[in-house]
């Protein structure tokens, strides 16, 4: 493909990859909010439809727990797969959203099974 044209090189002269953090911050924040909203919407729908099926006489099993873990893992993977510099606040927002979702699940489980 060769090097970029001289006009492009002039336009980006002195511009480092890490300088992308500031312009990307708003987009990343929006993406994180969207992911957390999807997780919360999915959790709400799934908890309403969850049916408990015993694995054994002493143990309950909730399919939603497996699905919630996958959904949250997918969100984290998607963030890192972007292969862009990530401001610390972006990861913090995502993990706080995931934590809130996990807390909702835990509260549901405690309320449901005691």
Phi and psi in radians as a Rosetta constraint file:
Dihedral C 1 N 2 CA 2 C 2 CIRCULARHARMONIC 1.416 0.35
Dihedral N 2 CA 2 C 2 N 3 CIRCULARHARMONIC 3.046 0.35
Dihedral C 2 N 3 CA 3 C 3 CIRCULARHARMONIC -1.265 0.35
Dihedral N 3 CA 3 C 3 N 4 CIRCULARHARMONIC 2.757 0.35
Dihedral C 3 N 4 CA 4 C 4 CIRCULARHARMONIC -1.145 0.35
Dihedral N 4 CA 4 C 4 N 5 CIRCULARHARMONIC 2.780 0.35
Dihedral C 4 N 5 CA 5 C 5 CIRCULARHARMONIC -1.061 0.35
Dihedral N 5 CA 5 C 5 N 6 CIRCULARHARMONIC 2.733 0.35
Dihedral C 5 N 6 CA 6 C 6 CIRCULARHARMONIC -0.991 0.35
Dihedral N 6 CA 6 C 6 N 7 CIRCULARHARMONIC -0.668 0.35
Dihedral C 6 N 7 CA 7 C 7 CIRCULARHARMONIC -1.076 0.35
Dihedral N 7 CA 7 C 7 N 8 CIRCULARHARMONIC -0.681 0.35
Dihedral C 7 N 8 CA 8 C 8 CIRCULARHARMONIC -1.187 0.35
Dihedral N 8 CA 8 C 8 N 9 CIRCULARHARMONIC -0.771 0.35
Dihedral C 8 N 9 CA 9 C 9 CIRCULARHARMONIC -1.050 0.35
Dihedral N 9 CA 9 C 9 N 10 CIRCULARHARMONIC -0.696 0.35
Dihedral C 9 N 10 CA 10 C 10 CIRCULARHARMONIC -1.127 0.35
Dihedral N 10 CA 10 C 10 N 11 CIRCULARHARMONIC -0.697 0.35
Dihedral C 10 N 11 CA 11 C 11 CIRCULARHARMONIC -1.165 0.35
Dihedral N 11 CA 11 C 11 N 12 CIRCULARHARMONIC -0.591 0.35
Dihedral C 11 N 12 CA 12 C 12 CIRCULARHARMONIC -1.776 0.35
Dihedral N 12 CA 12 C 12 N 13 CIRCULARHARMONIC 0.115 0.35
Dihedral C 12 N 13 CA 13 C 13 CIRCULARHARMONIC -0.944 0.35
Dihedral N 13 CA 13 C 13 N 14 CIRCULARHARMONIC 2.227 0.35
Dihedral C 13 N 14 CA 14 C 14 CIRCULARHARMONIC 1.394 0.35
Dihedral N 14 CA 14 C 14 N 15 CIRCULARHARMONIC -0.053 0.35
Dihedral C 14 N 15 CA 15 C 15 CIRCULARHARMONIC -1.552 0.35
Dihedral N 15 CA 15 C 15 N 16 CIRCULARHARMONIC 2.142 0.35
Dihedral C 15 N 16 CA 16 C 16 CIRCULARHARMONIC -1.775 0.35
Dihedral N 16 CA 16 C 16 N 17 CIRCULARHARMONIC 2.707 0.35
Dihedral C 16 N 17 CA 17 C 17 CIRCULARHARMONIC -0.943 0.35
Dihedral N 17 CA 17 C 17 N 18 CIRCULARHARMONIC -0.692 0.35
Dihedral C 17 N 18 CA 18 C 18 CIRCULARHARMONIC -1.209 0.35
Dihedral N 18 CA 18 C 18 N 19 CIRCULARHARMONIC -0.254 0.35
Dihedral C 18 N 19 CA 19 C 19 CIRCULARHARMONIC -1.268 0.35
Dihedral N 19 CA 19 C 19 N 20 CIRCULARHARMONIC -0.102 0.35
Dihedral C 19 N 20 CA 20 C 20 CIRCULARHARMONIC -1.299 0.35
Dihedral N 20 CA 20 C 20 N 21 CIRCULARHARMONIC -0.285 0.35
Dihedral C 20 N 21 CA 21 C 21 CIRCULARHARMONIC -0.980 0.35
Dihedral N 21 CA 21 C 21 N 22 CIRCULARHARMONIC -0.864 0.35
Dihedral C 21 N 22 CA 22 C 22 CIRCULARHARMONIC -1.100 0.35
Dihedral N 22 CA 22 C 22 N 23 CIRCULARHARMONIC -0.892 0.35
Dihedral C 22 N 23 CA 23 C 23 CIRCULARHARMONIC -1.144 0.35
Dihedral N 23 CA 23 C 23 N 24 CIRCULARHARMONIC -0.471 0.35
Dihedral C 23 N 24 CA 24 C 24 CIRCULARHARMONIC -1.438 0.35
Dihedral N 24 CA 24 C 24 N 25 CIRCULARHARMONIC -0.318 0.35
Dihedral C 24 N 25 CA 25 C 25 CIRCULARHARMONIC -0.947 0.35
Dihedral N 25 CA 25 C 25 N 26 CIRCULARHARMONIC -0.834 0.35
Dihedral C 25 N 26 CA 26 C 26 CIRCULARHARMONIC -1.091 0.35
Dihedral N 26 CA 26 C 26 N 27 CIRCULARHARMONIC -0.744 0.35
Dihedral C 26 N 27 CA 27 C 27 CIRCULARHARMONIC -1.144 0.35
Dihedral N 27 CA 27 C 27 N 28 CIRCULARHARMONIC -0.730 0.35
Dihedral C 27 N 28 CA 28 C 28 CIRCULARHARMONIC -1.132 0.35
Dihedral N 28 CA 28 C 28 N 29 CIRCULARHARMONIC -0.726 0.35
Dihedral C 28 N 29 CA 29 C 29 CIRCULARHARMONIC -1.057 0.35
Dihedral N 29 CA 29 C 29 N 30 CIRCULARHARMONIC -0.741 0.35
Dihedral C 29 N 30 CA 30 C 30 CIRCULARHARMONIC -1.114 0.35
Dihedral N 30 CA 30 C 30 N 31 CIRCULARHARMONIC -0.746 0.35
Dihedral C 30 N 31 CA 31 C 31 CIRCULARHARMONIC -1.069 0.35
Dihedral N 31 CA 31 C 31 N 32 CIRCULARHARMONIC -0.778 0.35
Dihedral C 31 N 32 CA 32 C 32 CIRCULARHARMONIC -1.092 0.35
Dihedral N 32 CA 32 C 32 N 33 CIRCULARHARMONIC -0.804 0.35
Dihedral C 32 N 33 CA 33 C 33 CIRCULARHARMONIC -1.014 0.35
Dihedral N 33 CA 33 C 33 N 34 CIRCULARHARMONIC -0.722 0.35
Dihedral C 33 N 34 CA 34 C 34 CIRCULARHARMONIC -1.099 0.35
Dihedral N 34 CA 34 C 34 N 35 CIRCULARHARMONIC -0.762 0.35
Dihedral C 34 N 35 CA 35 C 35 CIRCULARHARMONIC -1.115 0.35
Dihedral N 35 CA 35 C 35 N 36 CIRCULARHARMONIC -0.771 0.35
Dihedral C 35 N 36 CA 36 C 36 CIRCULARHARMONIC -1.142 0.35
Dihedral N 36 CA 36 C 36 N 37 CIRCULARHARMONIC -0.700 0.35
Dihedral C 36 N 37 CA 37 C 37 CIRCULARHARMONIC -1.078 0.35
Dihedral N 37 CA 37 C 37 N 38 CIRCULARHARMONIC -0.746 0.35
Dihedral C 37 N 38 CA 38 C 38 CIRCULARHARMONIC -1.071 0.35
Dihedral N 38 CA 38 C 38 N 39 CIRCULARHARMONIC -0.781 0.35
Dihedral C 38 N 39 CA 39 C 39 CIRCULARHARMONIC -1.057 0.35
Dihedral N 39 CA 39 C 39 N 40 CIRCULARHARMONIC -0.825 0.35
Dihedral C 39 N 40 CA 40 C 40 CIRCULARHARMONIC -1.148 0.35
Dihedral N 40 CA 40 C 40 N 41 CIRCULARHARMONIC -0.705 0.35
Dihedral C 40 N 41 CA 41 C 41 CIRCULARHARMONIC -1.086 0.35
Dihedral N 41 CA 41 C 41 N 42 CIRCULARHARMONIC -0.790 0.35
Dihedral C 41 N 42 CA 42 C 42 CIRCULARHARMONIC -1.118 0.35
Dihedral N 42 CA 42 C 42 N 43 CIRCULARHARMONIC -0.748 0.35
Dihedral C 42 N 43 CA 43 C 43 CIRCULARHARMONIC -1.052 0.35
Dihedral N 43 CA 43 C 43 N 44 CIRCULARHARMONIC -0.802 0.35
Dihedral C 43 N 44 CA 44 C 44 CIRCULARHARMONIC -1.026 0.35
Dihedral N 44 CA 44 C 44 N 45 CIRCULARHARMONIC -0.860 0.35
Dihedral C 44 N 45 CA 45 C 45 CIRCULARHARMONIC -1.097 0.35
Dihedral N 45 CA 45 C 45 N 46 CIRCULARHARMONIC -0.744 0.35
Dihedral C 45 N 46 CA 46 C 46 CIRCULARHARMONIC -1.214 0.35
Dihedral N 46 CA 46 C 46 N 47 CIRCULARHARMONIC -0.723 0.35
Dihedral C 46 N 47 CA 47 C 47 CIRCULARHARMONIC -1.119 0.35
Dihedral N 47 CA 47 C 47 N 48 CIRCULARHARMONIC -0.599 0.35
Dihedral C 47 N 48 CA 48 C 48 CIRCULARHARMONIC -1.179 0.35
Dihedral N 48 CA 48 C 48 N 49 CIRCULARHARMONIC -0.531 0.35
Dihedral C 48 N 49 CA 49 C 49 CIRCULARHARMONIC -1.727 0.35
Dihedral N 49 CA 49 C 49 N 50 CIRCULARHARMONIC -0.108 0.35
Dihedral C 49 N 50 CA 50 C 50 CIRCULARHARMONIC -1.076 0.35
Dihedral N 50 CA 50 C 50 N 51 CIRCULARHARMONIC 2.325 0.35
Dihedral C 50 N 51 CA 51 C 51 CIRCULARHARMONIC -2.019 0.35
Dihedral N 51 CA 51 C 51 N 52 CIRCULARHARMONIC 2.243 0.35
Dihedral C 51 N 52 CA 52 C 52 CIRCULARHARMONIC -1.462 0.35
Dihedral N 52 CA 52 C 52 N 53 CIRCULARHARMONIC 2.224 0.35
Dihedral C 52 N 53 CA 53 C 53 CIRCULARHARMONIC -2.176 0.35
Dihedral N 53 CA 53 C 53 N 54 CIRCULARHARMONIC 2.055 0.35
Dihedral C 53 N 54 CA 54 C 54 CIRCULARHARMONIC -1.114 0.35
Dihedral N 54 CA 54 C 54 N 55 CIRCULARHARMONIC 2.366 0.35
Dihedral C 54 N 55 CA 55 C 55 CIRCULARHARMONIC -1.434 0.35
Dihedral N 55 CA 55 C 55 N 56 CIRCULARHARMONIC -0.640 0.35
Dihedral C 55 N 56 CA 56 C 56 CIRCULARHARMONIC -2.600 0.35
Dihedral N 56 CA 56 C 56 N 57 CIRCULARHARMONIC -3.129 0.35
Dihedral C 56 N 57 CA 57 C 57 CIRCULARHARMONIC -1.109 0.35
Dihedral N 57 CA 57 C 57 N 58 CIRCULARHARMONIC -0.475 0.35
Dihedral C 57 N 58 CA 58 C 58 CIRCULARHARMONIC -1.839 0.35
Dihedral N 58 CA 58 C 58 N 59 CIRCULARHARMONIC -0.017 0.35
Dihedral C 58 N 59 CA 59 C 59 CIRCULARHARMONIC -2.353 0.35
Dihedral N 59 CA 59 C 59 N 60 CIRCULARHARMONIC 2.301 0.35
Dihedral C 59 N 60 CA 60 C 60 CIRCULARHARMONIC -1.735 0.35
Dihedral N 60 CA 60 C 60 N 61 CIRCULARHARMONIC 2.827 0.35
Dihedral C 60 N 61 CA 61 C 61 CIRCULARHARMONIC -2.427 0.35
Dihedral N 61 CA 61 C 61 N 62 CIRCULARHARMONIC 2.279 0.35
Dihedral C 61 N 62 CA 62 C 62 CIRCULARHARMONIC -2.109 0.35
Dihedral N 62 CA 62 C 62 N 63 CIRCULARHARMONIC 1.999 0.35
Dihedral C 62 N 63 CA 63 C 63 CIRCULARHARMONIC -1.053 0.35
Dihedral N 63 CA 63 C 63 N 64 CIRCULARHARMONIC -0.546 0.35
Dihedral C 63 N 64 CA 64 C 64 CIRCULARHARMONIC -1.072 0.35
Dihedral N 64 CA 64 C 64 N 65 CIRCULARHARMONIC -0.520 0.35
Dihedral C 64 N 65 CA 65 C 65 CIRCULARHARMONIC -1.096 0.35
Dihedral N 65 CA 65 C 65 N 66 CIRCULARHARMONIC -0.701 0.35
Dihedral C 65 N 66 CA 66 C 66 CIRCULARHARMONIC -1.165 0.35
Dihedral N 66 CA 66 C 66 N 67 CIRCULARHARMONIC -0.769 0.35
Dihedral C 66 N 67 CA 67 C 67 CIRCULARHARMONIC -1.187 0.35
Dihedral N 67 CA 67 C 67 N 68 CIRCULARHARMONIC -0.670 0.35
Dihedral C 67 N 68 CA 68 C 68 CIRCULARHARMONIC -1.107 0.35
Dihedral N 68 CA 68 C 68 N 69 CIRCULARHARMONIC -0.780 0.35
Dihedral C 68 N 69 CA 69 C 69 CIRCULARHARMONIC -1.044 0.35
Dihedral N 69 CA 69 C 69 N 70 CIRCULARHARMONIC -0.728 0.35
Dihedral C 69 N 70 CA 70 C 70 CIRCULARHARMONIC -1.150 0.35
Dihedral N 70 CA 70 C 70 N 71 CIRCULARHARMONIC -0.779 0.35
Dihedral C 70 N 71 CA 71 C 71 CIRCULARHARMONIC -1.045 0.35
Dihedral N 71 CA 71 C 71 N 72 CIRCULARHARMONIC -0.757 0.35
Dihedral C 71 N 72 CA 72 C 72 CIRCULARHARMONIC -1.199 0.35
Dihedral N 72 CA 72 C 72 N 73 CIRCULARHARMONIC -0.719 0.35
Dihedral C 72 N 73 CA 73 C 73 CIRCULARHARMONIC -1.088 0.35
Dihedral N 73 CA 73 C 73 N 74 CIRCULARHARMONIC -0.712 0.35
Dihedral C 73 N 74 CA 74 C 74 CIRCULARHARMONIC -1.084 0.35
Dihedral N 74 CA 74 C 74 N 75 CIRCULARHARMONIC -0.680 0.35
Dihedral C 74 N 75 CA 75 C 75 CIRCULARHARMONIC -1.135 0.35
Dihedral N 75 CA 75 C 75 N 76 CIRCULARHARMONIC -0.744 0.35
Dihedral C 75 N 76 CA 76 C 76 CIRCULARHARMONIC -1.153 0.35
Dihedral N 76 CA 76 C 76 N 77 CIRCULARHARMONIC -0.779 0.35
Dihedral C 76 N 77 CA 77 C 77 CIRCULARHARMONIC -1.058 0.35
Dihedral N 77 CA 77 C 77 N 78 CIRCULARHARMONIC -0.750 0.35
Dihedral C 77 N 78 CA 78 C 78 CIRCULARHARMONIC -1.079 0.35
Dihedral N 78 CA 78 C 78 N 79 CIRCULARHARMONIC -0.667 0.35
Dihedral C 78 N 79 CA 79 C 79 CIRCULARHARMONIC -1.096 0.35
Dihedral N 79 CA 79 C 79 N 80 CIRCULARHARMONIC -0.829 0.35
Dihedral C 79 N 80 CA 80 C 80 CIRCULARHARMONIC -1.299 0.35
Dihedral N 80 CA 80 C 80 N 81 CIRCULARHARMONIC -0.452 0.35
Dihedral C 80 N 81 CA 81 C 81 CIRCULARHARMONIC -1.226 0.35
Dihedral N 81 CA 81 C 81 N 82 CIRCULARHARMONIC -0.241 0.35
Dihedral C 81 N 82 CA 82 C 82 CIRCULARHARMONIC -1.127 0.35
Dihedral N 82 CA 82 C 82 N 83 CIRCULARHARMONIC -0.392 0.35
Dihedral C 82 N 83 CA 83 C 83 CIRCULARHARMONIC 0.912 0.35
Dihedral N 83 CA 83 C 83 N 84 CIRCULARHARMONIC 0.847 0.35
Dihedral C 83 N 84 CA 84 C 84 CIRCULARHARMONIC -2.253 0.35
Dihedral N 84 CA 84 C 84 N 85 CIRCULARHARMONIC 2.798 0.35
Dihedral C 84 N 85 CA 85 C 85 CIRCULARHARMONIC -1.117 0.35
Dihedral N 85 CA 85 C 85 N 86 CIRCULARHARMONIC 2.290 0.35
Dihedral C 85 N 86 CA 86 C 86 CIRCULARHARMONIC -1.878 0.35
Dihedral N 86 CA 86 C 86 N 87 CIRCULARHARMONIC 2.113 0.35
Dihedral C 86 N 87 CA 87 C 87 CIRCULARHARMONIC -1.140 0.35
Dihedral N 87 CA 87 C 87 N 88 CIRCULARHARMONIC 2.526 0.35
Dihedral C 87 N 88 CA 88 C 88 CIRCULARHARMONIC -0.967 0.35
Dihedral N 88 CA 88 C 88 N 89 CIRCULARHARMONIC -0.598 0.35
Dihedral C 88 N 89 CA 89 C 89 CIRCULARHARMONIC -1.113 0.35
Dihedral N 89 CA 89 C 89 N 90 CIRCULARHARMONIC -0.533 0.35
Dihedral C 89 N 90 CA 90 C 90 CIRCULARHARMONIC -1.126 0.35
Dihedral N 90 CA 90 C 90 N 91 CIRCULARHARMONIC -0.862 0.35
Dihedral C 90 N 91 CA 91 C 91 CIRCULARHARMONIC -1.127 0.35
Dihedral N 91 CA 91 C 91 N 92 CIRCULARHARMONIC -0.666 0.35
Dihedral C 91 N 92 CA 92 C 92 CIRCULARHARMONIC -1.075 0.35
Dihedral N 92 CA 92 C 92 N 93 CIRCULARHARMONIC -0.772 0.35
Dihedral C 92 N 93 CA 93 C 93 CIRCULARHARMONIC -1.086 0.35
Dihedral N 93 CA 93 C 93 N 94 CIRCULARHARMONIC -0.755 0.35
Dihedral C 93 N 94 CA 94 C 94 CIRCULARHARMONIC -1.148 0.35
Dihedral N 94 CA 94 C 94 N 95 CIRCULARHARMONIC -0.795 0.35
Dihedral C 94 N 95 CA 95 C 95 CIRCULARHARMONIC -1.187 0.35
Dihedral N 95 CA 95 C 95 N 96 CIRCULARHARMONIC -0.591 0.35
Dihedral C 95 N 96 CA 96 C 96 CIRCULARHARMONIC -1.161 0.35
Dihedral N 96 CA 96 C 96 N 97 CIRCULARHARMONIC -0.678 0.35
Dihedral C 96 N 97 CA 97 C 97 CIRCULARHARMONIC -1.140 0.35
Dihedral N 97 CA 97 C 97 N 98 CIRCULARHARMONIC -0.725 0.35
Dihedral C 97 N 98 CA 98 C 98 CIRCULARHARMONIC -1.136 0.35
Dihedral N 98 CA 98 C 98 N 99 CIRCULARHARMONIC -0.745 0.35
Dihedral C 98 N 99 CA 99 C 99 CIRCULARHARMONIC -1.043 0.35
Dihedral N 99 CA 99 C 99 N 100 CIRCULARHARMONIC -0.751 0.35
Dihedral C 99 N 100 CA 100 C 100 CIRCULARHARMONIC -1.084 0.35
Dihedral N 100 CA 100 C 100 N 101 CIRCULARHARMONIC -0.702 0.35
Dihedral C 100 N 101 CA 101 C 101 CIRCULARHARMONIC -1.114 0.35
Dihedral N 101 CA 101 C 101 N 102 CIRCULARHARMONIC -0.742 0.35
Dihedral C 101 N 102 CA 102 C 102 CIRCULARHARMONIC -1.122 0.35
Dihedral N 102 CA 102 C 102 N 103 CIRCULARHARMONIC -0.654 0.35
Dihedral C 102 N 103 CA 103 C 103 CIRCULARHARMONIC -1.128 0.35
Dihedral N 103 CA 103 C 103 N 104 CIRCULARHARMONIC -0.682 0.35
Dihedral C 103 N 104 CA 104 C 104 CIRCULARHARMONIC -1.072 0.35
Dihedral N 104 CA 104 C 104 N 105 CIRCULARHARMONIC -0.757 0.35
Dihedral C 104 N 105 CA 105 C 105 CIRCULARHARMONIC -1.103 0.35
Dihedral N 105 CA 105 C 105 N 106 CIRCULARHARMONIC -0.775 0.35
Dihedral C 105 N 106 CA 106 C 106 CIRCULARHARMONIC -1.097 0.35
Dihedral N 106 CA 106 C 106 N 107 CIRCULARHARMONIC -0.742 0.35
Dihedral C 106 N 107 CA 107 C 107 CIRCULARHARMONIC -1.095 0.35
Dihedral N 107 CA 107 C 107 N 108 CIRCULARHARMONIC -0.744 0.35
Dihedral C 107 N 108 CA 108 C 108 CIRCULARHARMONIC -1.034 0.35
Dihedral N 108 CA 108 C 108 N 109 CIRCULARHARMONIC -0.801 0.35
Dihedral C 108 N 109 CA 109 C 109 CIRCULARHARMONIC -1.085 0.35
Dihedral N 109 CA 109 C 109 N 110 CIRCULARHARMONIC -0.773 0.35
Dihedral C 109 N 110 CA 110 C 110 CIRCULARHARMONIC -1.103 0.35
Dihedral N 110 CA 110 C 110 N 111 CIRCULARHARMONIC -0.773 0.35
Dihedral C 110 N 111 CA 111 C 111 CIRCULARHARMONIC -1.138 0.35
Dihedral N 111 CA 111 C 111 N 112 CIRCULARHARMONIC -0.618 0.35
Dihedral C 111 N 112 CA 112 C 112 CIRCULARHARMONIC -1.363 0.35
Dihedral N 112 CA 112 C 112 N 113 CIRCULARHARMONIC -0.744 0.35
Dihedral C 112 N 113 CA 113 C 113 CIRCULARHARMONIC -1.944 0.35
Dihedral N 113 CA 113 C 113 N 114 CIRCULARHARMONIC -0.112 0.35
